[in-house]
Amino acid sequence: MPKSFDFQHAPGHLIRRAHQVSVALFMEETAGFGVTPVQYAILNALIDGPGEDQVTLAAKVAFDAATFGSVIGRLEARGWVRREADAADRRRKRLWVTPEGEAAAQAMRRAVTRTQQRILEPLEAGEREQFLALLAKLVSPAT
C-alpha cells in the first residue's frame, strides 16, 4: 500500500495544474495589456450584455460575488467599465463597458485567441474537441 495519496494523478491536482498553465499563457500573451483572465471575461460579458447588474455578471463569469466589486473597481479605475446605481434599487449596481474598455477588449482578441490555441496545442484535433466537450460537461450545473 502506498504511503501517500497519489496527488499527481488526481483530477483535482491536474485541473489545478491546467489552470496554472492556462493563466500563465494568458498573462504571457496579454502582458502588454495588464489584464487578468477574469477582467477580460467581464469586458466581453458586458459587451454582450450592457447594463448587467454586478451579482448577475459575477455569476456569468463564474467569479466570487464577494470580491467581484474590487475587480470591477480596478476596471473602473482604468476607464474600461462604468458603474451606476440602479434607478429602481439604489443598492443594485449596473455595469457598462466604456468605449475605451471595448477597444481594449478588441485589441486583446488576437492575444487571447493565441492563448487558447497554445492551451490546446499538445492535443490532436479530435482530442481538442473531446477535451472541450468534457470540460464543458464538468463545469456545467448538474441537472
Accessible surface in RSA format (square Angstrom, percent):
REM  Atomic radii and reference values for relative SASA: ProtOr
REM  Chains: A
REM  Algorithm: Lee & Richards
REM  Probe-radius: 1.40
REM  Slices: 20
REM RES _ NUM      All-atoms   Total-Side   Main-Chain    Non-polar    All polar
REM                ABS   REL    ABS   REL    ABS   REL    ABS   REL    ABS   REL
RES MET A   1   225.68 116.9 146.39  96.9  79.28 188.8 117.67 100.0 108.00 143.1
RES PRO A   2   113.14  82.5  88.14  80.3  25.01  90.9 100.20  82.7  12.94  80.5
RES LYS A   3   214.47 104.6 170.78 104.8  43.69 104.0 120.64 108.6  93.83 100.0
RES SER A   4    87.20  73.7  71.08  94.9  16.12  37.1  49.78 106.0  37.42  52.4
RES PHE A   5   153.36  76.7 133.89  82.9  19.46  50.6 141.10  85.5  12.25  35.1
RES ASP A   6    84.09  58.9  71.53  71.2  12.56  29.7  42.54 100.1  41.55  41.4
RES PHE A   7   106.35  53.2 106.23  65.8   0.12   0.3 106.23  64.4   0.12   0.4
RES GLN A   8   109.80  61.4 103.47  75.6   6.33  15.1  17.84  38.0  91.95  69.7
RES HIS A   9   133.93  73.2 114.95  79.9  18.99  48.6  84.45  87.0  49.48  57.6
RES ALA A  10    14.08  12.9   9.74  15.0   4.33   9.9  14.08  19.8   0.00   0.0
RES PRO A  11    98.36  71.7  94.36  86.0   4.00  14.5  98.36  81.2   0.00   0.0
RES GLY A  12    49.50  61.0   0.00   N/A  49.50  61.0  38.53 105.7  10.97  24.6
RES HIS A  13    36.94  20.2  29.16  20.3   7.78  19.9  18.08  18.6  18.86  21.9
RES LEU A  14    91.46  50.9  87.34  62.5   4.12  10.4  87.68  61.6   3.78  10.2
RES ILE A  15    86.41  49.2  83.49  62.2   2.92   7.0  85.78  61.8   0.63   1.7
RES ARG A  16   118.61  49.8 113.66  57.9   4.95  11.8  65.35  89.3  53.26  32.3
RES ARG A  17   106.67  44.8 106.67  54.4   0.00   0.0  26.32  36.0  80.35  48.7
RES ALA A  18    52.29  48.1  41.80  64.5  10.49  23.9  48.59  68.4   3.70   9.8
RES HIS A  19   114.81  62.7 109.51  76.1   5.30  13.6  79.04  81.5  35.76  41.6
RES GLN A  20    75.23  42.1  67.55  49.4   7.68  18.3  32.16  68.5  43.07  32.7
RES VAL A  21    68.73  45.2  65.23  59.1   3.50   8.4  68.73  59.7   0.00   0.0
RES SER A  22    34.79  29.4  34.66  46.3   0.12   0.3  10.54  22.5  24.24  34.0
RES VAL A  23    46.16  30.4  45.98  41.6   0.17   0.4  46.16  40.1   0.00   0.0
RES ALA A  24    59.93  55.1  48.20  74.4  11.73  26.7  55.37  78.0   4.56  12.1
RES LEU A  25    24.91  13.9  24.91  17.8   0.00   0.0  24.91  17.5   0.00   0.0
RES PHE A  26     9.22   4.6   9.22   5.7   0.00   0.0   9.22   5.6   0.00   0.0
RES MET A  27    79.14  41.0  74.91  49.6   4.23  10.1  73.44  62.4   5.70   7.6
RES GLU A  28   110.16  63.2  87.86  66.5  22.30  53.1  42.59  82.4  67.56  55.2
RES GLU A  29    34.63  19.9  18.99  14.4  15.64  37.2   4.40   8.5  30.22  24.7
RES THR A  30     1.28   0.9   0.51   0.5   0.78   1.9   0.09   0.1   1.20   1.8
RES ALA A  31    74.00  68.0  47.37  73.1  26.63  60.6  54.63  76.9  19.36  51.3
RES GLY A  32    83.99 103.6   0.00   N/A  83.99 103.6  41.92 115.0  42.07  94.2
RES PHE A  33    59.25  29.6  54.31  33.6   4.94  12.9  59.20  35.9   0.05   0.2
RES GLY A  34    52.17  64.3   0.00   N/A  52.17  64.3  37.02 101.6  15.14  33.9
RES VAL A  35     1.12   0.7   0.00   0.0   1.12   2.7   0.45   0.4   0.67   1.8
RES THR A  36    55.39  39.4  55.39  56.1   0.00   0.0  52.36  70.3   3.02   4.6
RES PRO A  37    44.91  32.7  39.23  35.8   5.68  20.7  40.41  33.4   4.50  28.0
RES VAL A  38    41.83  27.5  40.27  36.5   1.56   3.8  41.81  36.3   0.02   0.1
RES GLN A  39    11.35   6.3  11.35   8.3   0.00   0.0   0.61   1.3  10.75   8.1
RES TYR A  40    27.27  12.7  27.27  15.5   0.00   0.0  20.62  15.5   6.64   8.2
RES ALA A  41    39.33  36.2  30.96  47.8   8.37  19.0  37.05  52.2   2.28   6.0
RES ILE A  42     0.00   0.0   0.00   0.0   0.00   0.0   0.00   0.0   0.00   0.0
RES LEU A  43     0.00   0.0   0.00   0.0   0.00   0.0   0.00   0.0   0.00   0.0
RES ASN A  44    37.06  25.6  36.16  34.9   0.90   2.2  23.74  57.1  13.33  12.9
RES ALA A  45    19.76  18.2   9.31  14.4  10.44  23.8  16.84  23.7   2.91   7.7
RES LEU A  46     0.16   0.1   0.00   0.0   0.16   0.4   0.00   0.0   0.16   0.4
RES ILE A  47    46.44  26.4  27.37  20.4  19.08  46.0  29.69  21.4  16.75  45.4
RES ASP A  48   127.39  89.2  92.18  91.7  35.21  83.3  31.96  75.2  95.43  95.2
RES GLY A  49    17.40  21.5   0.00   N/A  17.40  21.5  16.90  46.4   0.50   1.1
RES PRO A  50    87.68  63.9  65.05  59.3  22.62  82.2  65.05  53.7  22.62 140.6
RES GLY A  51     8.24  10.2   0.00   N/A   8.24  10.2   6.85  18.8   1.39   3.1
RES GLU A  52    32.23  18.5  28.44  21.5   3.79   9.0   5.30  10.3  26.92  22.0
RES ASP A  53     8.36   5.9   8.36   8.3   0.00   0.0   1.08   2.5   7.28   7.3
RES GLN A  54    32.28  18.0  31.41  23.0   0.87   2.1   8.42  17.9  23.86  18.1
RES VAL A  55   108.50  71.4 106.21  96.2   2.28   5.5 107.12  93.1   1.38   3.7
RES THR A  56    54.56  38.8  50.21  50.9   4.35  10.4  33.97  45.6  20.59  31.1
RES LEU A  57     0.37   0.2   0.37   0.3   0.00   0.0   0.37   0.3   0.00   0.0
RES ALA A  58     1.10   1.0   1.10   1.7   0.00   0.0   1.10   1.6   0.00   0.0
RES ALA A  59    77.23  71.0  51.04  78.8  26.19  59.6  60.68  85.4  16.55  43.8
RES LYS A  60   124.85  60.9  87.04  53.4  37.81  90.0  67.89  61.1  56.96  60.7
RES VAL A  61    26.33  17.3   5.14   4.7  21.19  51.1  11.76  10.2  14.57  39.5
RES ALA A  62    94.10  86.5  58.30  90.0  35.80  81.4  68.77  96.9  25.32  67.1
RES PHE A  63    60.78  30.4  48.55  30.1  12.23  31.8  52.50  31.8   8.28  23.7
RES ASP A  64    83.67  58.6  68.39  68.1  15.28  36.1  38.80  91.3  44.88  44.8
RES ALA A  65    60.25  55.4  40.80  63.0  19.44  44.2  41.13  57.9  19.12  50.6
RES ALA A  66    94.26  86.7  50.81  78.4  43.45  98.8  63.27  89.1  30.99  82.1
RES THR A  67    69.69  49.6  66.07  67.0   3.62   8.6  65.30  87.7   4.39   6.6
RES PHE A  68     1.67   0.8   1.67   1.0   0.00   0.0   1.67   1.0   0.00   0.0
RES GLY A  69    23.70  29.2   0.00   N/A  23.70  29.2  19.01  52.2   4.69  10.5
RES SER A  70    62.71  53.0  46.79  62.4  15.93  36.7  46.93  99.9  15.79  22.1
RES VAL A  71     8.66   5.7   8.66   7.8   0.00   0.0   8.66   7.5   0.00   0.0
RES ILE A  72     0.00   0.0   0.00   0.0   0.00   0.0   0.00   0.0   0.00   0.0
RES GLY A  73    23.25  28.7   0.00   N/A  23.25  28.7  17.97  49.3   5.28  11.8
RES ARG A  74   126.07  52.9 122.45  62.4   3.62   8.6  64.17  87.7  61.90  37.5
RES LEU A  75     0.01   0.0   0.01   0.0   0.00   0.0   0.01   0.0   0.00   0.0
RES GLU A  76    63.38  36.4  52.51  39.7  10.86  25.9  21.59  41.8  41.79  34.1
RES ALA A  77    91.85  84.5  47.87  73.9  43.98 100.1  60.63  85.4  31.22  82.7
RES ARG A  78   104.18  43.7  75.11  38.3  29.07  69.2  41.97  57.4  62.21  37.7
RES GLY A  79    31.93  39.4   0.00   N/A  31.93  39.4  30.29  83.1   1.64   3.7
RES TRP A  80    26.53  10.6  26.53  12.8   0.00   0.0  12.88   6.9  13.66  22.2
RES VAL A  81     3.67   2.4   0.00   0.0   3.67   8.8   0.00   0.0   3.67   9.9
RES ARG A  82   105.84  44.4 102.97  52.5   2.87   6.8  51.44  70.3  54.40  33.0
RES ARG A  83    66.99  28.1  47.77  24.4  19.21  45.7   9.96  13.6  57.02  34.6
RES GLU A  84    78.63  45.1  72.61  54.9   6.02  14.3  29.86  57.8  48.77  39.8
RES ALA A  85    28.52  26.2   9.33  14.4  19.19  43.6   9.33  13.1  19.19  50.8
RES ASP A  86    13.02   9.1  10.39  10.3   2.63   6.2   3.52   8.3   9.51   9.5
RES ALA A  87    99.32  91.3  69.36 107.0  29.96  68.2  71.60 100.8  27.73  73.4
RES ALA A  88   101.89  93.7  59.16  91.3  42.72  97.2  69.82  98.3  32.07  85.0
RES ASP A  89    49.28  34.5  43.85  43.6   5.43  12.8  21.56  50.7  27.72  27.6
RES ARG A  90   163.88  68.8 156.36  79.7   7.52  17.9  69.68  95.2  94.20  57.1
RES ARG A  91   204.91  86.0 179.21  91.4  25.71  61.2  88.14 120.5 116.77  70.8
RES ARG A  92    97.78  41.1  90.15  46.0   7.63  18.2  30.81  42.1  66.97  40.6
RES LYS A  93    76.25  37.2  73.07  44.8   3.19   7.6  45.66  41.1  30.59  32.6
RES ARG A  94    66.66  28.0  66.66  34.0   0.00   0.0  16.68  22.8  49.98  30.3
RES LEU A  95     0.00   0.0   0.00   0.0   0.00   0.0   0.00   0.0   0.00   0.0
RES TRP A  96    64.05  25.7  64.05  31.0   0.00   0.0  46.62  24.9  17.44  28.3
RES VAL A  97    23.10  15.2   8.08   7.3  15.02  36.2   8.08   7.0  15.02  40.7
RES THR A  98    22.40  15.9  19.26  19.5   3.14   7.5  22.36  30.0   0.04   0.1
RES PRO A  99   109.47  79.8  97.10  88.5  12.37  45.0 104.33  86.1   5.14  32.0
RES GLU A 100   107.53  61.7 100.13  75.8   7.40  17.6  53.47 103.4  54.07  44.1
RES GLY A 101     0.00   0.0   0.00   N/A   0.00   0.0   0.00   0.0   0.00   0.0
RES GLU A 102    71.56  41.1  71.56  54.1   0.00   0.0  10.74  20.8  60.82  49.7
RES ALA A 103    61.66  56.7  50.94  78.6  10.72  24.4  57.18  80.5   4.48  11.9
RES ALA A 104    12.84  11.8   6.35   9.8   6.49  14.8  12.26  17.3   0.59   1.6
RES ALA A 105     1.76   1.6   0.39   0.6   1.37   3.1   0.62   0.9   1.14   3.0
RES GLN A 106    76.79  42.9  63.95  46.7  12.84  30.6  37.22  79.2  39.57  30.0
RES ALA A 107    62.09  57.1  34.08  52.6  28.01  63.7  46.38  65.3  15.71  41.6
RES MET A 108     0.00   0.0   0.00   0.0   0.00   0.0   0.00   0.0   0.00   0.0
RES ARG A 109   122.85  51.6 122.73  62.6   0.12   0.3  45.27  61.9  77.57  47.0
RES ARG A 110   194.58  81.7 191.12  97.4   3.46   8.2  63.89  87.3 130.69  79.2
RES ALA A 111     4.98   4.6   4.19   6.5   0.79   1.8   4.19   5.9   0.79   2.1
RES VAL A 112    17.97  11.8  17.97  16.3   0.00   0.0  17.97  15.6   0.00   0.0
RES THR A 113    64.45  45.8  61.82  62.7   2.62   6.3  45.81  61.5  18.64  28.2
RES ARG A 114   106.66  44.8 106.21  54.1   0.45   1.1  52.17  71.3  54.49  33.0
RES THR A 115     0.77   0.5   0.77   0.8   0.00   0.0   0.77   1.0   0.00   0.0
RES GLN A 116    85.64  47.9  84.87  62.0   0.77   1.8  42.00  89.4  43.64  33.1
RES GLN A 117   111.54  62.4 102.59  75.0   8.95  21.3  44.17  94.0  67.37  51.1
RES ARG A 118    73.77  31.0  66.67  34.0   7.10  16.9  23.77  32.5  50.00  30.3
RES ILE A 119    47.17  26.8  33.12  24.7  14.05  33.9  33.70  24.3  13.47  36.6
RES LEU A 120    27.70  15.4  27.70  19.8   0.00   0.0  27.70  19.5   0.00   0.0
RES GLU A 121   118.00  67.7 103.97  78.7  14.03  33.4  33.03  63.9  84.97  69.4
RES PRO A 122   114.09  83.2  73.25  66.8  40.84 148.5  86.55  71.5  27.54 171.1
RES LEU A 123    49.96  27.8  46.75  33.4   3.21   8.1  47.55  33.4   2.42   6.5
RES GLU A 124   128.78  73.9 121.64  92.0   7.14  17.0  45.32  87.7  83.46  68.1
RES ALA A 125    73.07  67.2  63.99  98.7   9.09  20.7  65.08  91.6   8.00  21.2
RES GLY A 126    52.28  64.5   0.00   N/A  52.28  64.5  39.44 108.2  12.84  28.8
RES GLU A 127    78.98  45.3  75.46  57.1   3.52   8.4  26.48  51.2  52.50  42.9
RES ARG A 128    84.62  35.5  84.62  43.1   0.00   0.0  16.38  22.4  68.24  41.4
RES GLU A 129   131.50  75.5 124.25  94.0   7.25  17.3  45.99  89.0  85.51  69.8
RES GLN A 130   111.88  62.6 105.08  76.8   6.80  16.2  31.08  66.1  80.81  61.3
RES PHE A 131    70.65  35.3  68.37  42.3   2.28   5.9  70.34  42.6   0.31   0.9
RES LEU A 132    90.91  50.6  86.69  62.0   4.22  10.6  86.99  61.1   3.92  10.6
RES ALA A 133    62.88  57.8  48.48  74.8  14.41  32.8  57.02  80.3   5.86  15.5
RES LEU A 134   100.21  55.8  96.35  68.9   3.86   9.7  96.67  67.9   3.55   9.5
RES LEU A 135    65.15  36.3  64.65  46.3   0.50   1.3  64.99  45.6   0.16   0.4
RES ALA A 136    58.26  53.6  50.17  77.4   8.10  18.4  55.63  78.3   2.63   7.0
RES LYS A 137   159.37  77.7 144.15  88.4  15.22  36.2  92.95  83.7  66.42  70.8
RES LEU A 138   114.76  63.9  87.18  62.4  27.58  69.3  92.23  64.8  22.53  60.6
RES VAL A 139   119.85  78.9  89.74  81.2  30.10  72.5  96.06  83.5  23.78  64.5
RES SER A 140    59.98  50.7  44.24  59.0  15.74  36.2  32.88  70.0  27.10  38.0
RES PRO A 141   116.03  84.6  98.96  90.2  17.07  62.0 110.30  91.1   5.73  35.6
RES ALA A 142   107.49  98.8  67.61 104.3  39.89  90.7  77.83 109.6  29.66  78.6
RES THR A 143   181.28 128.9 105.33 106.8  75.96 181.0 104.65 140.6  76.64 115.9
END  Absolute sums over single chains surface
CHAIN  1 A     9746.5       7947.7       1798.8       6034.4       3712.1
END  Absolute sums over all chains
TOTAL          9746.5       7947.7       1798.8       6034.4       3712.1
